[in-house]
Amino acid sequence: MRVDQVIPSLASRDAIGVHTVNLTRALRAAGIESDVFYGTCTPDMAEVGRPIGALGRQRRQERFLLYQASIGSPVFDTLMTRDEPKLVNYHNITPADLLAPWEPAVAYETSLGRAQLARLASRAVLAVADSHYNEQELLEVGYPKTEVVPLLIDMTRAGPSPDPSAARRLAADKASGGVDLLFVGKVSPHKAPHDLVKMLSVYRRVYDPAARLRLVGSPLGERYGPALAEFVHDLGLSEAVEITGSVEPSVLEAYYAAADVFVCASEHEGFCVPVVEAMGHDVPVVAYGATAVPETVGDAGLVLPTKSPLRFAAAVHRVLTDDALRARLSSAARRQVETFAVSASTARFVELVRAATGA
């Protein structure tokens, strides 16, 4: 029995890419042969999988194809020409209207991805979502058999040691005074870091004039990032807001170690890995309660019904000044993180694949 995976893009600094590699290892360890076939890949992942063309033209007996669905892609057309039975792993696809004003080409890809997801519903013997929110989207487009399994990635402290140089710089900033607010994720309009900048402006005026905001993550496209930097400049916050771009895992660890509060104002999340990473690093979370965020955070953070800058700033200040609240959130975070334990998720995913394929 084989369960080969098809993925639009395989990248090393990407939750879906890491999940896919870990799933491949888990399937192989369970005695199920598995390879990854990609449309594109980052150079360091070229040997981890194979180009989609390597699937060949012949149908492989006793093979299932598992599609990692996260965006529209030409690899989907290759997948649909195959008559092997299909499995789907759904990671959510951002609605196009959240991206179109800034990145119309990416919006087209996400719109295409949602159309492709719906087309696959009648061909899939099983669809696995990484949140109940995502599962509901599968049900709405007609998937008959769905299950929920969190991502197969370690979202706890088990990362590398913090980069010494980054740690020293961040420690020096902290020694000069001011709280450190952190957001990790794609610097994209749908993640709304501009709303975090608004919140910081209010927070500095009302509570702490030395407060800082770190935005850690790669930009989406070429328009939003420069506009965000200009917005920061126009508010006079260039010295208070750091937009890092993509960073090495050890540098990311340094940012988590230095953070006082993790903040998220995203308009759309299918799961939100960085929220769990923050909880795993004992960094309290204050987040806007959109889409899957309330499900992922649970009672382990402050989930807000509005992104009003003043209300958001007040929530951050409360977490920083209310010791009892912070202790309660820390305890709840430890429990919540355990629900995403990679060992349990891996065992569950393999069990579902076995049941669906008869392996």
C-alpha positions in Angstrom: 0.0 0.0 0.0 1.2 3.5 -0.9 -0.2 6.9 0.2 1.7 9.5 -1.9 1.2 13.2 -1.1 0.6 15.9 -3.7 1.4 19.5 -2.6 1.3 22.8 -4.6 4.5 24.1 -2.9 6.9 22.4 -0.5 8.8 24.9 1.7 11.0 24.4 4.8 9.9 27.5 6.8 6.2 26.8 6.3 3.8 24.9 8.7 2.2 23.0 5.9 5.6 21.9 4.5 6.8 20.7 7.9 3.5 18.9 8.5 3.8 17.2 5.1 7.3 15.9 5.7 6.3 14.7 9.2 3.3 12.9 7.8 5.5 11.2 5.3 7.8 10.0 8.0 4.9 8.8 10.1 3.3 6.8 7.3 6.6 5.2 6.4 7.1 4.3 10.1 3.7 2.6 10.1 4.7 0.5 7.1 2.8 2.6 4.4 5.0 3.7 1.6 4.9 7.4 0.9 6.6 10.0 -1.2 5.9 13.8 -1.7 5.2 15.2 -5.2 5.3 19.0 -5.4 4.6 21.7 -7.9 7.3 24.0 -6.7 9.7 23.8 -3.8 12.4 25.8 -1.9 15.9 24.7 -2.9 16.5 23.0 0.5 13.5 20.8 0.0 14.2 19.6 -3.6 15.5 16.3 -2.4 12.8 15.8 0.2 10.2 15.3 -2.5 9.9 14.9 -6.2 8.4 17.1 -9.0 4.8 16.4 -9.8 5.8 15.1 -13.2 7.5 12.2 -11.5 4.1 10.7 -10.7 4.2 9.1 -14.1 1.3 8.3 -16.4 0.6 4.8 -15.1 -1.9 4.1 -12.3 -0.2 2.5 -9.4 -2.2 -0.4 -7.9 -3.0 -0.1 -4.2 -2.0 3.6 -4.2 -3.9 6.5 -2.7 -3.1 10.1 -3.5 -3.3 12.6 -0.6 -3.7 16.2 -1.6 -2.5 19.0 0.7 -5.0 21.7 -0.1 -4.0 25.3 0.8 -4.1 27.3 -2.5 -5.0 27.0 -6.1 -2.4 25.3 -8.2 -1.7 23.6 -11.5 -0.8 20.4 -9.7 -4.5 20.0 -9.0 -5.1 19.4 -12.7 -2.5 16.6 -12.6 -4.1 15.1 -9.5 -7.6 15.1 -11.1 -6.4 13.3 -14.2 -5.4 10.4 -12.0 -7.8 7.6 -11.2 -6.2 6.5 -7.9 -8.6 7.1 -5.0 -8.0 10.5 -3.2 -7.5 11.7 0.3 -7.5 15.4 1.2 -5.8 17.3 4.0 -7.3 20.8 4.2 -5.4 23.7 5.7 -7.8 26.5 4.8 -7.7 28.9 1.9 -7.9 32.7 2.5 -11.0 34.3 0.9 -10.0 36.2 -2.2 -11.8 39.4 -1.1 -9.3 39.9 1.7 -6.4 39.9 -0.7 -7.7 41.3 -4.0 -7.2 45.0 -3.3 -3.5 44.4 -2.6 -2.5 41.3 -4.4 -4.9 40.4 -7.2 -2.8 37.6 -8.5 -2.7 35.9 -5.1 -6.4 36.5 -4.7 -7.0 34.7 -8.0 -4.9 31.7 -6.7 -7.0 31.5 -3.5 -10.3 31.8 -5.5 -9.1 29.0 -7.7 -8.1 27.0 -4.7 -11.6 27.1 -3.2 -13.1 26.1 -6.6 -10.6 23.2 -6.8 -11.4 22.1 -3.3 -15.1 21.9 -4.1 -14.4 19.9 -7.3 -12.5 17.3 -5.3 -15.3 16.7 -2.8 -17.0 13.9 -4.8 -13.7 12.1 -5.4 -12.3 12.0 -1.9 -12.8 9.0 0.3 -11.6 11.0 3.4 -10.9 14.7 4.1 -8.9 15.7 7.2 -9.0 19.2 8.4 -6.7 20.7 11.0 -9.5 22.5 12.9 -13.3 22.2 13.3 -13.6 25.5 11.5 -11.9 24.1 8.5 -13.9 20.9 8.7 -17.1 23.0 8.5 -15.8 24.5 5.2 -15.3 20.9 3.9 -18.8 19.9 4.9 -20.3 23.1 3.2 -18.8 22.1 -0.2 -19.9 18.5 0.0 -17.2 16.3 1.5 -19.0 13.2 2.7 -16.4 11.9 5.2 -14.4 14.3 7.3 -12.2 14.2 10.4 -10.2 16.8 12.4 -6.5 16.3 13.3 -4.2 19.1 14.3 -1.1 19.8 12.3 1.8 17.3 12.8 4.3 19.9 14.0 5.8 20.6 17.4 4.3 23.9 18.5 6.0 24.0 21.9 9.4 25.0 23.3 11.1 22.2 21.6 12.8 24.5 19.0 16.5 25.4 18.8 18.3 27.5 21.4 17.7 31.3 20.8 20.2 32.9 18.5 22.7 34.6 20.8 23.1 37.7 18.7 19.4 38.3 18.4 18.9 37.5 22.1 21.5 40.1 23.1 19.9 42.8 21.0 16.4 42.1 22.2 17.6 42.0 25.8 19.3 45.4 25.4 16.1 46.9 24.1 14.2 45.4 27.1 16.8 46.9 29.5 16.1 50.3 28.1 12.4 50.0 29.1 9.1 49.3 27.4 7.1 46.2 26.8 7.6 43.9 23.8 4.6 42.9 21.8 5.0 40.2 19.2 3.2 39.0 16.1 4.4 36.0 14.0 2.9 35.2 10.6 2.8 36.3 7.0 2.9 40.1 6.7 -0.3 40.2 4.6 -3.4 42.3 4.5 -5.6 39.5 5.8 -3.4 39.1 8.8 -4.0 42.8 9.5 -0.7 43.8 11.2 -1.8 47.4 10.4 -4.4 47.0 13.1 -1.7 46.0 15.5 0.2 49.2 14.6 -2.9 51.2 15.4 -3.2 49.4 18.7 0.5 50.1 19.5 0.0 53.8 18.8 -2.8 53.9 21.3 -0.9 51.8 23.8 2.1 54.1 23.7 -0.1 57.2 24.3 -2.2 55.7 27.1 0.0 53.2 28.9 3.7 52.9 27.9 5.4 55.4 25.6 8.3 53.0 25.2 6.3 50.0 24.0 7.5 48.1 20.9 5.9 45.8 18.3 7.8 43.1 16.5 6.2 41.8 13.3 8.1 38.6 12.4 7.3 36.9 9.1 7.8 37.1 5.3 5.8 39.6 3.2 3.0 38.6 0.9 3.6 40.1 -2.5 5.2 43.5 -3.2 2.5 46.1 -2.4 1.3 45.6 1.2 4.7 45.4 2.9 5.9 48.9 1.6 2.5 50.4 2.4 2.6 49.0 5.9 6.1 50.5 6.4 4.9 53.8 5.2 1.9 53.7 7.5 4.3 53.0 10.4 6.4 56.0 9.4 3.4 58.3 9.1 2.4 57.5 12.6 5.9 58.3 13.9 6.5 54.7 15.0 9.5 53.7 12.9 11.6 53.3 16.0 8.9 51.3 17.8 7.9 48.8 15.1 10.3 46.2 13.7 9.3 44.3 10.6 11.8 41.5 10.3 10.9 39.5 7.2 11.6 35.8 7.4 14.0 34.6 10.1 15.8 31.5 11.0 14.2 29.2 13.7 16.8 30.2 16.3 16.1 33.9 15.7 12.4 33.2 16.0 13.1 31.5 19.4 14.8 34.7 20.5 11.7 36.8 19.7 9.4 34.4 21.6 11.8 34.5 24.6 11.8 38.3 24.6 8.0 38.8 24.1 5.8 40.0 26.9 2.5 39.5 24.9 1.6 37.8 21.6 -0.9 39.9 19.7 -3.0 38.9 16.7 -5.5 41.0 14.8 -5.9 38.6 11.8 -9.2 38.7 9.8 -9.0 35.0 8.8 -7.2 32.0 10.2 -7.9 28.3 9.5 -5.9 27.3 12.6 -3.1 29.9 13.5 0.1 28.0 14.4 1.9 31.0 16.0 -0.8 31.4 18.6 -0.1 27.8 19.8 3.7 28.5 19.6 3.2 31.5 21.8 1.3 29.5 24.4 3.9 26.8 24.2 6.5 29.5 25.1 4.4 30.8 28.0 3.7 34.1 26.2 0.2 35.3 27.0 -2.1 35.8 23.9 -4.4 38.6 23.1 -6.2 38.0 19.8 -9.1 39.2 17.7 -11.7 36.4 17.7 -12.0 35.8 14.0 -12.7 32.5 12.2 -10.7 29.6 13.9 -8.9 31.8 16.5 -11.4 31.2 19.3 -11.1 27.5 18.8 -7.3 27.5 18.7 -6.9 29.8 21.7 -9.7 28.3 23.9 -9.6 29.8 27.4 -5.8 30.2 27.2 -5.8 33.8 26.1 -8.0 36.9 25.8 -10.1 36.7 22.7 -11.6 40.0 21.7 -14.9 40.6 19.8 -13.6 43.8 18.3 -10.3 45.2 17.0 -10.9 48.7 18.4 -7.4 50.0 19.1 -8.3 51.3 22.5 -10.0 48.1 23.6 -7.2 46.0 22.2 -4.6 48.1 24.0 -6.6 47.9 27.3 -6.7 44.1 27.0 -2.9 44.0 26.5 -2.4 46.3 29.5 -4.6 44.1 31.7 -2.6 41.0 30.8 0.6 42.8 31.7 -0.6 44.2 35.0 -3.0 41.6 36.4 -0.8 38.9 37.9 -3.8 36.6 38.7 -5.1 36.8 35.2 -1.6 36.1 33.7 -1.2 33.0 36.0 -4.6 31.7 35.0 -3.9 32.1 31.3 -0.5 30.4 31.7 -2.1 27.4 33.4 -4.8 27.2 30.7 -2.2 27.6 28.0 -0.3 24.5 29.2 -3.5 22.5 29.0 -4.5 23.9 25.6 -1.1 23.2 24.1 -1.4 19.5 25.2 -4.4 19.1 22.9 -2.1 19.8 20.0 0.6 17.3 21.0 2.3 16.1 17.9 2.6 12.5 19.1 -1.2 12.1 19.6 -2.0 13.9 16.4 0.4 11.7 14.4 -1.1 8.5 15.8 -4.6 9.7 15.0 -3.7 10.7 11.5 -2.1 7.4 10.7 -5.1 5.6 12.2 -7.4 7.5 9.9 -5.3 6.8 6.8 -5.2 3.1 7.7 -9.0 3.0 8.1 -9.6 4.9 4.8 -7.2 2.9 2.7 -7.4 -0.6 4.3 -3.6 -0.5 4.9 
